[in-house]
Amino acid sequence: MDNQKGLINLRLALANAERERDEYKKHAADFEELYKQEHREKNAIQRDKAALIEVLEWYGETGRYFTYQYGQMIEVDTGGKKARDILSRMK
């Protein structure tokens, strides 16, 4: 009789261990997907930042940009100071 109880206890322990294992596998898969998503977002942000830096460097060199004021397109010449100031904070 003791052997049967021992066997039953072992089977219950095994079933519990298998449930825990399956739960950990699910969590691992969830974390893996989360990591991949975060990695994609990080790469997108890095690409956007590189593009912004490129534009700011161009504006910083030319010192000119165009904007609209009262429905008219006007050229603004800042000597590139504003772009260089922003660029210095981004790098």
Backbone as numpy.savetxt, mean C-alpha at the origin, in Angstrom:
# Nx Ny Nz CAx CAy CAz Cx Cy Cz
-11.12 -51.42 28.66 -11.93 -50.23 28.66 -11.07 -48.96 28.66
-9.99 -48.97 29.41 -9.12 -47.80 29.46 -8.49 -47.51 28.10
-8.19 -48.57 27.36 -7.62 -48.38 26.02 -8.61 -47.68 25.10
-9.90 -48.02 25.23 -10.92 -47.39 24.40 -11.06 -45.92 24.74
-11.07 -45.60 26.04 -11.15 -44.20 26.47 -9.93 -43.42 25.97
-8.78 -44.06 26.09 -7.55 -43.42 25.62 -7.60 -43.17 24.12
-8.13 -44.15 23.37 -8.25 -44.01 21.93 -9.24 -42.91 21.55
-10.34 -42.87 22.27 -11.35 -41.83 22.04 -10.75 -40.45 22.32
-10.03 -40.33 23.43 -9.40 -39.06 23.77 -8.38 -38.64 22.71
-7.63 -39.61 22.20 -6.66 -39.29 21.15 -7.35 -38.83 19.87
-8.46 -39.49 19.53 -9.20 -39.10 18.33 -9.81 -37.70 18.50
-10.31 -37.40 19.68 -10.84 -36.05 19.95 -9.73 -35.01 19.87
-8.58 -35.33 20.44 -7.44 -34.41 20.39 -7.00 -34.19 18.95
-6.98 -35.27 18.17 -6.60 -35.15 16.77 -7.60 -34.29 16.00
-8.88 -34.50 16.24 -9.92 -33.71 15.57 -9.78 -32.23 15.94
-9.52 -31.94 17.21 -9.32 -30.55 17.64 -8.08 -29.95 16.98
-7.02 -30.72 16.91 -5.79 -30.23 16.29 -6.01 -29.94 14.80
-6.77 -30.81 14.14 -7.06 -30.60 12.72 -7.91 -29.36 12.50
-8.88 -29.12 13.37 -9.70 -27.90 13.29 -8.82 -26.66 13.48
-7.96 -26.70 14.46 -7.06 -25.56 14.70 -6.15 -25.33 13.49
-5.61 -26.43 12.95 -4.75 -26.32 11.78 -5.49 -25.66 10.62
-6.73 -26.09 10.37 -7.52 -25.53 9.29 -7.82 -24.05 9.51
-8.06 -23.71 10.77 -8.31 -22.30 11.10 -7.06 -21.46 10.86
-5.90 -21.96 11.27 -4.65 -21.24 11.04 -4.35 -21.11 9.55
-4.67 -22.14 8.78 -4.47 -22.07 7.32 -5.33 -20.96 6.71
-6.58 -20.87 7.19 -7.47 -19.83 6.68 -6.91 -18.45 7.02
-6.47 -18.27 8.25 -5.91 -16.98 8.65 -4.65 -16.67 7.84
-3.83 -17.67 7.60 -2.62 -17.46 6.81 -2.98 -17.01 5.40
-4.00 -17.61 4.81 -4.43 -17.22 3.47 -4.96 -15.79 3.47
-5.72 -15.43 4.51 -6.23 -14.06 4.62 -5.08 -13.06 4.74
-4.10 -13.38 5.57 -2.96 -12.48 5.74 -2.14 -12.38 4.46
-2.02 -13.49 3.75 -1.27 -13.46 2.49 -1.96 -12.53 1.48
-3.28 -12.60 1.38 -4.02 -11.73 0.46 -3.89 -10.27 0.89
-3.98 -10.03 2.19 -3.82 -8.67 2.71 -2.43 -8.14 2.38
-1.40 -8.96 2.56 -0.03 -8.56 2.25 0.10 -8.21 0.77
-0.47 -9.04 -0.10 -0.38 -8.79 -1.54 -1.07 -7.48 -1.91
-2.24 -7.22 -1.31 -2.96 -5.98 -1.58 -2.16 -4.77 -1.11
-1.60 -4.86 0.09 -0.78 -3.75 0.61 0.44 -3.52 -0.28
1.03 -4.59 -0.77 2.19 -4.48 -1.65 1.81 -3.78 -2.96
0.65 -4.13 -3.53 0.18 -3.48 -4.76 -0.06 -1.99 -4.52
-0.69 -1.68 -3.38 -0.97 -0.27 -3.06 0.33 0.51 -2.86
1.31 -0.10 -2.19 2.59 0.56 -1.98 3.27 0.84 -3.31
3.24 -0.11 -4.23 3.85 0.09 -5.54 3.15 1.21 -6.31
1.82 1.27 -6.22 1.07 2.32 -6.89 1.43 3.69 -6.31
1.55 3.77 -5.01 1.92 5.04 -4.36 3.33 5.45 -4.77
4.24 4.50 -4.84 5.61 4.82 -5.26 5.64 5.33 -6.70
4.84 4.72 -7.59 4.77 5.20 -8.98 4.20 6.61 -9.03
3.12 6.85 -8.26 2.53 8.18 -8.23 3.51 9.22 -7.70
4.24 8.86 -6.67 5.22 9.79 -6.09 6.31 10.10 -7.11
6.78 9.09 -7.84 7.82 9.31 -8.85 7.31 10.26 -9.94
6.05 10.09 -10.33 5.48 10.97 -11.35 5.36 12.40 -10.82
4.94 12.54 -9.57 4.84 13.89 -8.98 6.21 14.56 -8.88
7.20 13.79 -8.49 8.55 14.34 -8.39 9.03 14.79 -9.76
8.76 14.00 -10.77 9.17 14.36 -12.13 8.54 15.67 -12.57
7.24 15.82 -12.30 6.55 17.06 -12.66 7.10 18.24 -11.87
7.30 18.03 -10.57 7.83 19.12 -9.74 9.23 19.52 -10.18
10.04 18.55 -10.56 11.38 18.88 -11.04 11.29 19.72 -12.31
10.37 19.37 -13.18 10.20 20.15 -14.41 9.76 21.58 -14.08
8.75 21.70 -13.20 8.29 23.04 -12.81 9.39 23.80 -12.08
10.17 23.09 -11.28 11.25 23.74 -10.55 12.32 24.27 -11.48
12.53 23.60 -12.62 13.52 24.07 -13.60 12.98 25.21 -14.44
11.73 25.10 -14.88 11.18 26.13 -15.77 10.65 27.32 -14.99
10.10 27.04 -13.82 9.54 28.13 -13.01 8.23 28.64 -13.57
7.67 27.95 -14.55 6.44 28.44 -15.18 5.38 27.35 -15.15
4.18 27.78 -15.02 3.05 26.88 -15.19 1.86 27.71 -15.64
0.84 27.03 -16.10 -0.35 27.70 -16.60 -1.53 27.38 -15.70
-2.39 28.36 -15.50 -3.57 28.18 -14.68 -4.70 28.99 -15.28
-5.87 28.78 -14.76 -7.02 29.56 -15.22 -7.40 30.57 -14.16
-7.67 31.77 -14.62 -8.12 32.82 -13.71 -9.19 33.61 -14.45
-10.36 33.68 -13.89 -11.49 34.36 -14.49 -11.77 33.83 -15.90
-11.66 32.52 -16.08 -11.96 31.90 -17.37 -10.87 32.04 -18.41
-9.78 32.69 -18.06 -8.67 32.89 -19.00 -7.47 32.06 -18.55
-6.78 31.46 -19.52 -5.55 30.73 -19.17 -4.42 31.76 -19.10
-3.74 31.74 -17.94 -2.63 32.68 -17.77 -1.37 31.91 -17.41
-0.24 32.50 -17.75 1.04 31.90 -17.41 1.53 32.51 -16.11
1.97 31.66 -15.21 2.48 32.12 -13.92 3.96 31.77 -13.86
4.77 32.74 -13.52 6.21 32.50 -13.41 6.62 32.72 -11.96
6.95 31.63 -11.28 7.33 31.71 -9.87 8.83 31.54 -9.69
9.53 31.39 -10.82 10.95 31.09 -10.73 11.19 29.67 -10.22
10.13 28.87 -10.14 10.25 27.49 -9.71 10.32 27.31 -8.20
10.23 28.39 -7.43 10.41 28.30 -5.98 9.36 27.40 -5.33
8.11 27.58 -5.68 7.05 26.77 -5.06 7.27 25.29 -5.35
7.58 24.95 -6.59 7.82 23.54 -6.94 9.03 23.00 -6.20
10.09 23.78 -6.10 11.29 23.31 -5.39 11.02 23.13 -3.90
10.21 24.01 -3.32 9.84 23.87 -1.90 9.07 22.57 -1.66
8.09 22.31 -2.51 7.30 21.08 -2.38 8.19 19.86 -2.60
9.04 19.95 -3.63 9.93 18.83 -3.96 10.86 18.50 -2.80
11.35 19.50 -2.12 12.26 19.26 -1.00 11.57 18.50 0.13
10.26 18.68 0.27 9.53 17.94 1.31 9.22 16.52 0.88
9.16 16.27 -0.42 8.78 14.94 -0.91 9.96 13.98 -0.99
11.13 14.47 -1.15 12.30 13.58 -1.34 12.87 13.13 -0.02
